[in-house]
Amino acid sequence: MLARVEKADTLTLSTACWLAAWAEKPMTSGASLALIDQLRVAMSYKDYQHRAQSLARSVGIALQPQFDDTLLPLLAANIWPDRVALARGKSGRFMMANGHGVILDSQDPLSRADAIVICDVMAGDQGDSRAYSAIALSLTALQDTRPDLFSHRDVVAWDDKRGTLKAEKQQCLGELVLACEPLDTLSAEQQTQGLLDAVRQKGIDALNWQSASQSLLTRARCAQAWGLDIALPSLSDADLLASLDTWLAPFIHDMSRWQALQQLDLKPVLEAWFGFAVTKQLNAALPTHITVPTGSRYPLRYTPDSAPVLAVKMQEMYGQAQTPMLANGHVAVQVELLSPAGRPLQITQDLAGFWQGSYKEVQKEMKGRYPKHLWPDDPANHAPTRQTKRRFNQS
């Protein structure tokens, strides 16, 4: 701190010495939170006097028995610039430049100040810290003497209540926003970042996940959950939000409104992120549809915590002796065999075992309920069909 004081007079340097001595061992006992009051008490103790005198000798001055109380706030801000604090709402609550909240005794006169420097503070177990020493500060005076502590930044953020981007130029001291004014024009990059901020606020589900894009994402998540050797990025909701700049930003560069983002097809976005080769590998390993023995193609239902499900009428699976497999035999399909009316009759991942075992009970019941349909004795080796018994025999 002393090194920051240039061409200072003896009283100024003495004030700095007294404050530095106090900072080494703050004396915060007593009713007042005011640094000035605490420093005056400290000056009457010999150990503080010795420390201050030692500091004075190091800068080549004779220590004065008093300090300049008008300079003290600026000196305190030089020592603790991250603890410059602004009032926030209720009396006694402040926000420091380091972004942390701090509480003063609401009965202390300093609790009603607009700006202060927190000189002694103790972090709380939860929530705000508590101040044990502080001093009122003029931000104008601080800016005159330490302009390097202040900065300007353009901030573009999503205002969900208004449904628009909020853009402003802010004057800041650390994390504190001292003043702001609206920005009339935004660059394409600022618009993009504002929309990404909207996604972060709303959550990943707020994007327009159509069936094709949701299918691609779900299958990619399944590939990871099932340990398939496919080089995919991390795909949890949190990971998607954390990597928006990588996969989403390039596709919304010219957008400025949420409605435009809502119309974006996310399937090619994900494909570009995964890369052509990986997407092709994923589609081959975990296809959206599977061809059954009749030649029909039916969709597969994917969820990462269970096997892929194929729902198909039982007659169309005749001739399929073994359970269908995906990913070069690494993933067995769960077959949901349906009645002619489309109701589940059996769910199995062991088709061969079903044909040889409990199919007999299903056959017995279904022959009576659906006599027009085929219920062969050896379904694993029977020709599949989409037709009734009469039309099958005519073909």
C-alpha positions as MATLAB code, in Angstrom:
seq = 'MLARVEKADTLTLSTACWLAAWAEKPMTSGASLALIDQLRVAMSYKDYQHRAQSLARSVGIALQPQFDDTLLPLLAANIWPDRVALARGKSGRFMMANGHGVILDSQDPLSRADAIVICDVMAGDQGDSRAYSAIALSLTALQDTRPDLFSHRDVVAWDDKRGTLKAEKQQCLGELVLACEPLDTLSAEQQTQGLLDAVRQKGIDALNWQSASQSLLTRARCAQAWGLDIALPSLSDADLLASLDTWLAPFIHDMSRWQALQQLDLKPVLEAWFGFAVTKQLNAALPTHITVPTGSRYPLRYTPDSAPVLAVKMQEMYGQAQTPMLANGHVAVQVELLSPAGRPLQITQDLAGFWQGSYKEVQKEMKGRYPKHLWPDDPANHAPTRQTKRRFNQS';
ca = [
       0.000    0.000    0.000;
       2.766    2.420    0.890;
       4.324    1.946   -2.532;
       1.176    3.357   -4.157;
       1.553    6.699   -2.395;
       3.752    8.945   -4.534;
       5.048   12.371   -3.502;
       2.988   12.092   -0.347;
       3.435   14.431    2.598;
       4.348   13.235    6.056;
       0.732   13.137    7.330;
      -0.360   11.066    4.363;
       2.462    8.556    4.883;
       1.787    8.491    8.633;
      -1.871    7.706    7.926;
      -0.775    4.864    5.674;
       1.552    3.540    8.382;
      -1.169    3.603   11.067;
      -3.594    1.792    8.740;
      -1.031   -0.794    7.703;
      -0.219   -1.468   11.374;
      -3.934   -1.912   12.113;
      -4.364   -4.212    9.081;
      -1.705   -6.574   10.434;
      -3.818   -7.134   13.555;
      -7.297   -5.569   13.266;
      -8.746   -4.256   16.517;
     -12.463   -4.730   15.955;
     -13.694   -5.183   19.515;
     -16.110   -2.504   20.627;
     -19.490   -1.153   19.616;
     -18.457    0.736   16.467;
     -17.812   -0.785   13.049;
     -16.152    2.431   11.885;
     -12.516    1.983   10.905;
     -11.802    5.546   12.075;
     -13.013    4.780   15.612;
     -11.145    1.473   15.747;
      -7.933    3.051   14.449;
      -8.073    5.800   17.066;
      -8.348    3.187   19.798;
      -5.519    1.141   18.273;
      -3.198    4.190   18.270;
      -3.233    4.205   22.062;
      -1.699    0.739   22.298;
       2.060    0.367   22.319;
       2.224   -2.676   20.040;
       0.349   -0.720   17.335;
       2.611    2.268   17.920;
       5.700    0.080   17.524;
       4.431   -1.447   14.268;
       3.495    1.952   12.836;
       6.871    3.454   13.840;
       8.709    0.554   12.212;
       6.787    1.137    8.985;
       7.465    4.873    9.156;
      11.196    4.284    9.474;
      11.078    1.989    6.430;
       9.714    4.856    4.290;
      11.968    7.447    5.863;
       9.521    9.643    7.825;
       8.876   10.610   11.419;
       5.526    9.061   12.426;
       2.864   11.664   13.210;
       0.585   11.072   16.239;
      -2.560   11.572   14.113;
      -3.957   10.472   10.748;
      -5.798   12.114    7.859;
      -9.340   10.741    8.135;
     -10.297   12.140    4.698;
      -7.570   10.078    3.051;
      -8.295    6.928    5.050;
     -11.135    5.608    2.813;
      -8.954    5.796   -0.290;
      -6.066    4.087    1.463;
      -8.449    1.336    2.620;
      -9.716    0.887   -0.934;
      -6.103    0.515   -2.099;
      -5.510   -2.275    0.407;
      -8.841   -4.050   -0.182;
     -10.127   -3.103   -3.667;
     -12.047   -6.388   -3.840;
     -13.928   -5.371   -0.681;
     -15.295   -2.078   -1.963;
     -19.029   -2.622   -1.434;
     -22.327   -1.109   -2.530;
     -25.596   -1.149   -0.614;
     -28.166   -3.609   -1.916;
     -31.716   -3.193   -0.788;
     -32.211   -3.716    2.915;
     -30.223   -1.710    5.431;
     -26.978   -3.408    6.343;
     -26.694   -5.598    3.239;
     -23.925   -4.901    0.752;
     -22.332   -6.524   -2.270;
     -18.543   -6.463   -2.532;
     -16.525   -6.044   -5.701;
     -15.460   -9.677   -5.405;
     -19.086  -10.713   -5.906;
     -19.741  -11.834   -2.328;
     -22.446  -10.473   -0.091;
     -21.686   -8.977    3.321;
     -23.849   -7.896    6.252;
     -23.313   -4.993    8.656;
     -25.130   -4.487   11.920;
     -28.302   -2.697   10.810;
     -28.072   -0.356   13.825;
     -24.636    0.929   12.851;
     -24.617    4.263   10.954;
     -22.441    2.700    8.227;
     -25.274    0.311    7.326;
     -27.045    3.253    5.674;
     -24.072    4.323    3.519;
     -24.191    3.911   -0.260;
     -20.583    2.775   -0.678;
     -18.098    1.457    1.862;
     -14.847   -0.463    2.126;
     -15.014   -3.634    4.225;
     -11.820   -3.666    6.275;
     -12.385   -6.745    8.432;
     -14.757   -9.542    7.523;
     -15.524  -13.118    8.491;
     -17.037  -15.566    6.041;
     -20.297  -17.150    7.162;
     -21.010  -20.871    7.031;
     -23.872  -20.124    4.672;
     -24.847  -17.037    2.715;
     -23.384  -13.601    3.340;
     -20.223  -12.819    5.295;
     -20.281  -10.491    8.294;
     -18.319   -7.233    8.496;
     -16.530   -6.178   11.686;
     -14.931   -3.032   10.330;
     -15.773   -0.660    7.473;
     -15.445    2.910    6.271;
     -17.624    5.047    4.002;
     -16.171    5.740    0.556;
     -16.684    8.221   -2.263;
     -16.626    6.303   -5.551;
     -15.956    9.544   -7.409;
     -12.842   10.163   -5.340;
     -11.735    6.570   -5.830;
     -12.134    6.835   -9.599;
     -10.085   10.034   -9.612;
      -7.203    8.362   -7.782;
      -7.486    4.751   -9.037;
      -9.134    4.769  -12.481;
      -7.483    1.428  -13.185;
      -9.926   -0.258  -10.798;
     -12.868    0.663  -13.027;
     -13.842   -0.911  -16.331;
     -16.500   -0.788  -19.023;
     -18.101   -3.801  -20.634;
     -20.889   -4.526  -23.066;
     -23.387   -7.009  -21.676;
     -25.990   -8.790  -23.774;
     -28.311  -11.107  -21.877;
     -31.701  -12.666  -22.363;
     -34.565  -10.957  -20.553;
     -37.089  -13.760  -20.194;
     -39.823  -11.501  -18.815;
     -39.675   -9.236  -21.880;
     -38.837  -12.044  -24.275;
     -36.005  -10.038  -25.844;
     -32.289   -9.497  -25.617;
     -31.197   -6.892  -23.090;
     -28.091   -5.024  -24.201;
     -26.263   -2.374  -22.218;
     -22.867   -0.822  -21.608;
     -21.904   -1.158  -17.950;
     -19.402    0.724  -15.817;
     -18.022   -1.777  -13.341;
     -15.818   -2.086  -10.302;
     -15.009   -5.756  -10.154;
     -18.370   -7.514  -10.043;
     -20.215   -4.346   -9.082;
     -22.245   -2.574  -11.752;
     -22.072    1.151  -11.021;
     -23.912    2.541  -14.040;
     -25.343    1.331  -17.310;
     -26.789    2.663  -20.538;
     -28.580    0.803  -23.332;
     -26.741   -0.312  -26.455;
     -28.512    0.725  -29.634;
     -26.803   -1.709  -31.992;
     -25.518   -5.224  -31.498;
     -22.893   -7.136  -33.412;
     -23.716  -10.585  -34.768;
     -21.491  -12.094  -32.082;
     -23.348  -10.239  -29.326;
     -26.695  -11.416  -30.693;
     -25.441  -14.984  -30.800;
     -24.188  -14.869  -27.232;
     -27.457  -13.327  -26.098;
     -29.454  -16.168  -27.625;
     -27.109  -18.724  -26.089;
     -27.728  -17.025  -22.756;
     -31.448  -17.501  -23.373;
     -30.910  -21.232  -23.903;
     -28.897  -21.447  -20.686;
     -31.702  -19.735  -18.778;
     -34.535  -21.747  -20.316;
     -32.772  -25.114  -20.371;
     -31.813  -27.431  -23.192;
     -35.378  -28.741  -23.560;
     -36.519  -25.275  -24.680;
     -34.870  -25.867  -28.051;
     -36.915  -27.256  -30.935;
     -36.219  -30.966  -30.546;
     -38.131  -32.522  -33.431;
     -38.470  -36.291  -33.739;
     -35.421  -36.734  -35.999;
     -33.074  -34.613  -33.874;
     -34.364  -36.165  -30.627;
     -33.851  -39.621  -32.107;
     -30.264  -38.819  -33.062;
     -29.483  -37.418  -29.610;
     -31.132  -40.343  -27.813;
     -29.320  -42.931  -29.928;
     -26.008  -41.152  -29.293;
     -26.703  -41.203  -25.553;
     -27.555  -44.904  -25.816;
     -24.277  -45.596  -27.604;
     -22.453  -44.015  -24.680;
     -24.569  -45.744  -22.015;
     -24.044  -49.141  -23.675;
     -20.302  -48.679  -24.069;
     -20.152  -48.736  -27.859;
     -16.846  -47.725  -29.420;
     -18.109  -44.502  -31.038;
     -16.224  -41.248  -30.447;
     -19.042  -38.966  -29.272;
     -18.837  -35.820  -27.105;
     -20.380  -35.718  -23.631;
     -24.136  -35.425  -24.092;
     -25.855  -34.877  -20.754;
     -28.129  -31.839  -20.547;
     -25.464  -30.063  -18.489;
     -22.779  -30.913  -21.068;
     -24.940  -29.666  -23.923;
     -25.470  -26.350  -22.153;
     -21.779  -26.033  -21.299;
     -20.744  -26.572  -24.934;
     -23.326  -24.370  -26.697;
     -20.551  -22.202  -28.137;
     -19.127  -25.276  -29.859;
     -22.138  -26.979  -31.391;
     -25.004  -24.450  -31.535;
     -23.374  -21.033  -31.967;
     -22.130  -21.610  -35.570;
     -25.723  -22.232  -36.711;
     -27.311  -19.135  -35.158;
     -24.782  -16.505  -36.170;
     -27.282  -14.374  -38.072;
     -30.194  -14.800  -35.659;
     -31.462  -12.128  -33.304;
     -34.813  -13.489  -32.119;
     -35.903  -16.526  -30.114;
     -38.560  -17.343  -32.738;
     -35.824  -17.846  -35.342;
     -33.919  -20.158  -33.009;
     -37.114  -22.136  -32.423;
     -37.334  -22.883  -36.148;
     -33.812  -24.318  -36.338;
     -33.651  -28.017  -37.257;
     -31.226  -29.497  -34.726;
     -30.558  -32.760  -36.577;
     -27.972  -31.293  -39.006;
     -26.569  -29.282  -36.104;
     -25.841  -32.449  -34.141;
     -24.568  -34.242  -37.245;
     -22.080  -31.447  -37.880;
     -20.944  -31.608  -34.243;
     -20.498  -35.375  -34.276;
     -18.850  -35.331  -37.712;
     -19.811  -37.251  -40.862;
     -17.880  -40.432  -40.047;
     -19.151  -40.689  -36.457;
     -22.745  -39.985  -37.505;
     -22.522  -42.694  -40.171;
     -21.082  -45.124  -37.612;
     -23.831  -44.295  -35.122;
     -26.614  -44.743  -37.700;
     -25.158  -48.098  -38.749;
     -24.792  -49.353  -35.182;
     -28.103  -48.036  -33.837;
     -30.480  -47.465  -36.773;
     -33.804  -45.701  -36.423;
     -35.654  -48.620  -38.081;
     -35.162  -52.338  -38.485;
     -36.340  -54.643  -41.284;
     -38.406  -57.662  -40.161;
     -38.795  -60.969  -42.063;
     -41.758  -59.684  -44.134;
     -39.547  -56.920  -45.497;
     -41.375  -54.199  -43.576;
     -39.344  -51.565  -41.753;
     -40.429  -50.614  -38.251;
     -39.046  -47.995  -35.850;
     -36.972  -48.898  -32.826;
     -37.668  -47.194  -29.492;
     -34.490  -46.168  -27.707;
     -33.856  -45.238  -24.082;
     -30.361  -45.295  -22.530;
     -31.482  -47.303  -19.474;
     -33.052  -50.225  -21.361;
     -32.668  -52.252  -24.538;
     -34.007  -50.909  -27.857;
     -37.606  -52.029  -28.425;
     -39.152  -53.313  -31.646;
     -42.955  -53.450  -31.637;
     -44.202  -55.777  -34.415;
     -47.075  -58.160  -35.052;
     -46.093  -61.715  -34.265;
     -46.924  -63.061  -37.745;
     -44.317  -60.751  -39.293;
     -41.580  -62.303  -37.155;
     -42.185  -65.882  -38.281;
     -38.992  -67.243  -39.721;
     -36.832  -65.126  -37.385;
     -35.172  -67.843  -35.360;
     -32.955  -65.626  -33.233;
     -33.302  -62.269  -31.489;
     -32.344  -59.351  -33.782;
     -29.012  -57.815  -32.851;
     -27.557  -54.321  -33.362;
     -24.046  -52.843  -33.267;
     -22.361  -55.922  -34.743;
     -23.970  -58.210  -32.197;
     -23.310  -56.080  -29.110;
     -26.907  -54.981  -28.469;
     -29.908  -57.343  -28.376;
     -33.259  -55.927  -29.437;
     -36.199  -56.341  -27.088;
     -39.021  -57.644  -29.276;
     -42.564  -56.646  -28.369;
     -44.681  -59.194  -30.222;
     -48.186  -57.908  -30.944;
     -51.538  -59.554  -31.616;
     -53.364  -58.937  -34.916;
     -55.154  -56.112  -33.035;
     -51.822  -54.534  -32.056;
     -51.877  -55.555  -28.394;
     -48.699  -56.894  -26.713;
     -48.599  -60.679  -26.444;
     -44.983  -61.178  -25.405;
     -41.897  -59.044  -24.723;
     -38.642  -60.925  -25.080;
     -34.925  -60.649  -25.791;
     -34.775  -64.402  -26.306;
     -36.842  -65.006  -29.421;
     -35.532  -68.547  -29.934;
     -36.465  -69.480  -26.371;
     -39.936  -67.978  -26.797;
     -40.653  -69.906  -30.021;
     -39.625  -73.156  -28.329;
     -41.312  -72.443  -25.009;
     -44.164  -70.153  -24.006;
     -45.274  -69.596  -27.612;
     -47.317  -72.814  -27.259;
     -49.541  -71.145  -24.656;
     -49.906  -68.020  -26.801;
     -50.707  -70.182  -29.841;
     -53.435  -72.060  -28.003;
     -55.148  -68.862  -26.840;
     -54.729  -66.888  -30.083;
     -56.092  -69.669  -32.319;
     -59.416  -69.289  -30.611;
     -59.354  -65.507  -30.505;
     -57.973  -64.870  -34.009;
     -58.854  -67.974  -36.064;
     -58.351  -66.154  -39.384;
     -54.645  -65.633  -38.664;
     -51.749  -68.059  -38.874;
     -50.505  -69.685  -35.660;
     -48.037  -72.305  -36.926;
     -46.513  -75.053  -34.796;
     -42.951  -74.110  -35.844;
     -42.951  -70.290  -36.099;
     -39.142  -70.069  -36.218;
     -39.164  -71.805  -39.589;
     -42.488  -70.627  -40.983;
     -42.848  -67.982  -43.675;
     -43.704  -64.561  -42.249;
     -46.827  -62.744  -43.353;
     -48.864  -59.578  -43.065;
     -51.943  -61.396  -44.367;
     -54.717  -63.511  -42.894;
     -54.668  -67.285  -43.280;
     -56.835  -67.312  -46.443;
     -54.893  -64.611  -48.256;
     -51.592  -66.199  -47.184;
     -52.601  -69.509  -48.786;
     -53.578  -67.716  -51.994;
     -50.217  -66.040  -52.360;
];
